[in-house]
Amino acid sequence: MLYILSQAFGWFATAFRASGMLAKKPMTVKWLVSIGNAGWAISGILTGNIPLIVSNVICLIVMAVEIIKNKRGNNG
């Protein structure tokens, strides 16, 4: 069951990452790719794949900082 769940998160992540590559607006790209990174991180957690977890968590942190900086720049 854990294997099937990890595969589902992997395909979910793939769909969001691919969608992010097709998006036109920079913030849309960041959000879609971030959701994909979260999916891959969860897949890595379910399978115990440390490099997959670490690489995607790092990408999530970078994207979160960029999203927050962009929101602050637009609001203030």
C-alpha positions, 0 to 999 in steps of 0.5 A: 500500500505504501508503494502505491501511495508513493507512486501516486504522489510521484505522478501527482508531482510530475503533473504539477512540475510539468504544468509549471514548465508550461505556465507563463506567469512567474508566480504560477510557475513557482506555485506549480513547481512548489506543489510538485516539489512537495509531492516528490518530497512526500514520495521520498518520505514514503520510500525512504529516499533521502536524496529525493527528500533533501533535494525537493525540500531545498527547492521548496525552501528556495521557492517559498523565499521567492514567493514571500519576497514577491508578495512583500514587494507587491504589497509594500 
